[in-house]
């Protein structure tokens, strides 16, 4: 898919730069070393989210799961699995590493106004299925 959409790799690169840049600046501002996400305890997170959003736990948890997935792929996935046309290899890596979703494209949307926050729209597939999830900075949905 990346070969058919030239902006796909540019979008993915922008997302990786955004996450790593944000982590470095937060760590520097706090006088700490490099920030690293830990494992996401979905049961504990669901319990906490249920107290605030009793009817929207899944909708609130999914963006955290997708962001954690993207961060792990950017930090740990072999470069060969990230090349265009290697979605099968990426899926196998994701499943072997306990990830449920894989990004299949990332696009930079046209910003409608100069003050809009830049973001990427990422299309996801379940690592073992064909369902689609689309995520952006404001949230995520699964179709």
N, C-alpha and C positions, 0 to 999 in steps of 0.2 A: 504494500500500500504506500509506503514511503517513496518508492520509485515513481509512482503515479502522481504524488502530491509533493512537489519540491518544498513547500513551506512546512511539511510535517517535521523534518529533521530540525529545521530552524526553530520551530515551536518547541520541540523537545529540548533543544539546547538552551533556549530562553528559560524554560521551566527549571532546568538543572541549575543554571546560573542564578536564578531568583532564589531558590532554596538555599544553595550554598552561601550566597552573598548575605542573605538574611541571617543565617546561623552564625556566620563569622562576625557580623556587626553586633548581634546580641551578646555574643560571648565577649567581645572586646569592650562593650559598654558596661558589662558586669565585672570586668577585670578577671574573667575566667578563661580557661583554655577553650578549645574548640567544643562546640555544642554537639551532642550526638543523641539522637532519639533512642529511647530504650524500646523494649518490646511493648506492644499495646495489649493490655489485659482487657479483652472485650467484655468479660463478665463484670469486672469491677467498673469499667467505664459505663456499661449499660445500666448498672445499678445506680450510679451517680446521676446519669442523664435522666433516668426515670423519675428522679425526685424533682427535676426542673421541667422536663418535657415528657410527661407520662404518655402522651399520644404520639410522640415523634422521636422515640429513641433510635429507631433504625435510620431515619432521615438525618439525624444529628451524628450518628456514629459512622455512617458510610464515608463521609469526607475524611474523617480521621484515618480510617482504614486505607483509603486510596492514597492519601498523602504519605502515610507510613510505607506503603507499597512503593510509591515513586521514589522515596528517599532510599529505600533498600536497593532498588534496581540501580539507581544512579551511583550508589556507593559500592555495591557488591557484585553486580552482574558482569560476567565476562563481556568484553567489548564485542566479541564475535556474535553474541546473541542479540546485540542491539543494532546490527546492520540491517539495512532494508532487505525484506524478503525472508527474514529469519524468525518470524513470529512463532513457528513451531519450536524452535530452539529456546526462545524466550519463555514460552509457556512451560516447556519441560523444566527449565531452570526455576521458574516461579513455583511450580508444584513441588519440586524437590526441596525448595527452601520455605515451604509452608505459606506461600502467598496465594490468595484466591483470585486475584485480578492481574491483568497485564494491560499496559497502555498500547493501543494500536495506532494512534495518531495524536498529534498535538499541533494545534493551529493558533496563530496569533490573530485574534479578531480585529476588525477595523474599529478603532475607538471613535465613538460618535462625538465626543467633545474633548477638548485639550486637557480638562481636569480629571478625566476618567483614569482610574488605576489600571495600569497595564496588567494583563493576565493572559493565560493560555487556556484554551478549551481542549480538554483531553478526552478522547474516546477510549473507553476501556472494554475489555471482554473478560468474562470469567476464564480463569486459566484452564479449567476442565470442561467448559460448556461454551455455548454460543450466545448467551445473553449479553446485552450491551449496557454499559454504564457510561454516562457522560458527566464530566466534572469540570467545574471552573472555580474560581476563587469564592464564589458565593454559595457553593454547595454541590451536591451530586444527586443524580437520579439513576435508577436502574430500570431498563426497559426489558 
